[in-house]
Amino acid sequence: MSIAVVQFGGSNCDLDIMHVLKDVMGVDAELVWYKEENLDRFDGVVIPGGFSYGDYLRAGAIAARTPIMNSVKKQADAGKPVIGICNGFQVLTESGLLAGALTTNSYPKFRCEPAYLRVETTDTPFTSMFHKGEILSIPIAHMEGNYYADEPTLASLEKNDQVVFRYVDRNGNATDEANPNGSRENIAGIVSKRKNVLGMMPHPERASEEVLGSADGLRVFRSMLEYISNR
Amino acid sequence: MQYQAEVIIELKAGMLDPEGTTVKRALEHLGYEADSVRTAKKYTIVLQASDIHSARENVEEMCQKLIANPIIHNYSISLREIE
């Protein structure tokens, strides 16, 4: 089993992901530069956070149109799991692999802090090791994390059980106060219709070891690996 | 022929524009009154095309494929021939 970790100019969470996959979990993973056009040899793909291409144009917009993304789409079409975290989520919406868009935080400030998330569905390759309704602590670090989609799109996300994580308070309530960026319906993470592509603004790789204050994020990666093993 | 296109990219009406809101607040601190402030981005693109119609088609495609995100943006294009 081998996981591709995509690197764009300006990616900066790539090595954290590599650390979690290789050092914490003992999985084979490889950094792949954005000019690579063939990812067929991998079983899954992670698009890490950062500021690809300086967030020029729009966050994730340039990265979404690089050669490697054609192959990321191909892997997604083949049913392999693909995770985009933070800037990676922005890349996935810009490339059309996920619905909606990520826009400037409602209070236009870079927010870097722990966030509580509620697990909305366990019926995805990335959340099978959680309980529905479980409250997680996973940090956020972004300025363009305000999830936007029009009403019909939001309705279809709900109907198809594609909302994976929501920002909540410590008691699990999805209040306005607990919403760090103005996201519609407090959405922090969604999957594709087929559920094998996940985008999330919070950083599970920064919450994958108890020494960091939370290991809740590790189960996102462990769920993905279990899904790959069972394919 | 050489053409110059000016492309304006704006957030759709009803989308939050936190930068515009902040500028509006700052204007009010200075004693100015404004009912609303919205931001936009302008791109100036110089290109070769056989005529103005094909220039417009070209720039239209650039907007749809890259410069604008149709989920959140409206765009407008104005074109003129240059020396």
Interface residues (C-beta under 8 A of the other chain):
Chain A: L57 R58 A61 R65 T93 E94 G100 A101 T103 T104 N105 S106 Y107 P108 N146 Y148 A149 D150 G182
Chain B: L11 M15 L16 P18 E19 T22 K65 L66 I67 N69 I71 I72
